[in-house]
Amino acid sequence: MKRTWPVLLVLLLLAAPVAVQGQDLQNYDYVTNADGATITITGYSGPGGAVSIPASLIGLPVTGIGDNAFQDSSLTSVTIPATVTNIGDGAFSFSTGLTAITVDPQNTFYSSANGVLFDKSQTTLVEFPGGLGGSYTIPDGVTSIGDYAFEFCTNLTSLTVPGNLTNIGNDAFTSCLYLTNATIGIGVTSIGDFAFSGCLRLAIYFSGNAPAFGVEPFWDGSFYYPVTLYYLLGAAGWPSSQVDARQVVQPLYEYTTNAGTITITGLSEAGSFVIIPSSINGLPVTEIGDGALFENSLSYVLIPGTVTSIGDLAFYGATNLTSLTIPSSVTNIGQFAFYDCTSLGSITITAETTFGYGPGQIAPYYGSPTITSNSTSIADAAFYGCTSLSNLTLTEGVTSLGNLSFYGCTSLAWISTDRNSPNIGGKKG
């Protein structure tokens, strides 16, 4: 017997794709490209939240996202389809609630990593979501920061640029109002027009020679340049008339040589700012030794990517140190390494690291950091005595907590994990 579908059901099934298409048409402004066969989205007026950009409109593939197309939108996350081959400048700028950009893995022009938009080869950083914040270390393979890539990222506070990166684009960091420090690697040779304009409280620490500056890279809307640059004695091209550039005299390092590598064992006449060299006498610096920076006046230190180990008591009593980025090369942090670093408000760890035993280790006495490493475990007593640690979020890679790992953390109200609870050892607090 032939099956007969109810007329109403048939009409609903036929109407469903039209309704979805109509909703997309209502939410997006678009133009037909010169080829007459593809679409570029030029604006968005939808409700925001988590949005998947359609792969087609009016029966034509969406291949472009225009300049400022999603500017100042209420997006929280966005997924870019495989069809998109071109994304304009500032496509998602001023979207301060946006925390993740995801690209369809079949896209041959773009990709994403940890919510950040890159070109397919991940050599150019295209867009940093405006809702992300804290410290960010640009991946080592990136060689260029695109125009407007970090525009109005008001939650960004600290930035590390790797040595392989050579170019920072126009308006790349415009209006990053709370960006307080940036470390620029030795490879940067050009900084574009208005690159750091509107960064009202920024100090930039340069590891190499002066780059070529574009037009008014540090303009704040007047004739005052609030950005201060620090550069090393012997670096070429400084000072620049465009900036407040201050020469930094590197301290004399005490060190030992072992099997063709260098261990830093101390500093003499250390000031507030130190760039630890990647090599001494042609040998790589691989270790910051036990007590090497013990009770000094440092407020900023740059650790190079050659360092693999930070020794016991290495930063003990560095009470002026406010933030620190541990490079991906570091695999071991010793006992008591950050004990009594009472001003250390943030610390970023960018790779799998073994945490040593000791109070104040990793977590500072003041502040509530998030571990952003790929570490699978937190060792015994890693957060011992962190009396001002009030809350902690563990990344999904953390699978175990050691004995006494949070002992004495009297202000710790809660611990959250991104997925399954980690295995817990004895006596946490």
Secondary structure as GFF3:
##gff-version 3
##sequence-region A 1 429
A	DSSP	alpha_helix	7	27	.	.	.	ID=ss1
A	DSSP	beta_strand	28	32	.	.	.	ID=ss2
A	DSSP	beta_strand	39	44	.	.	.	ID=ss3
A	DSSP	beta_strand	49	52	.	.	.	ID=ss4
A	DSSP	beta_strand	56	57	.	.	.	ID=ss5
A	DSSP	beta_strand	60	65	.	.	.	ID=ss6
A	DSSP	beta_strand	75	80	.	.	.	ID=ss7
A	DSSP	beta_strand	86	87	.	.	.	ID=ss8
A	DSSP	beta_strand	100	103	.	.	.	ID=ss9
A	DSSP	beta_strand	110	113	.	.	.	ID=ss10
A	DSSP	beta_strand	116	119	.	.	.	ID=ss11
A	DSSP	beta_strand	124	127	.	.	.	ID=ss12
A	DSSP	beta_strand	134	137	.	.	.	ID=ss13
A	DSSP	beta_strand	144	145	.	.	.	ID=ss14
A	DSSP	beta_strand	156	160	.	.	.	ID=ss15
A	DSSP	beta_strand	167	168	.	.	.	ID=ss16
A	DSSP	beta_strand	181	184	.	.	.	ID=ss17
A	DSSP	beta_strand	190	191	.	.	.	ID=ss18
A	DSSP	beta_strand	203	206	.	.	.	ID=ss19
A	DSSP	beta_strand	212	213	.	.	.	ID=ss20
A	DSSP	beta_strand	228	232	.	.	.	ID=ss21
A	DSSP	beta_strand	244	248	.	.	.	ID=ss22
A	DSSP	beta_strand	252	258	.	.	.	ID=ss23
A	DSSP	beta_strand	261	268	.	.	.	ID=ss24
A	DSSP	beta_strand	273	275	.	.	.	ID=ss25
A	DSSP	beta_strand	279	280	.	.	.	ID=ss26
A	DSSP	beta_strand	283	288	.	.	.	ID=ss27
A	DSSP	beta_strand	300	302	.	.	.	ID=ss28
A	DSSP	beta_strand	309	310	.	.	.	ID=ss29
A	DSSP	beta_strand	323	326	.	.	.	ID=ss30
A	DSSP	beta_strand	332	333	.	.	.	ID=ss31
A	DSSP	beta_strand	346	349	.	.	.	ID=ss32
A	DSSP	beta_strand	354	355	.	.	.	ID=ss33
A	DSSP	beta_strand	377	378	.	.	.	ID=ss34
A	DSSP	beta_strand	391	394	.	.	.	ID=ss35
A	DSSP	beta_strand	400	401	.	.	.	ID=ss36
A	DSSP	beta_strand	414	417	.	.	.	ID=ss37
A	DSSP	beta_strand	423	424	.	.	.	ID=ss38
###
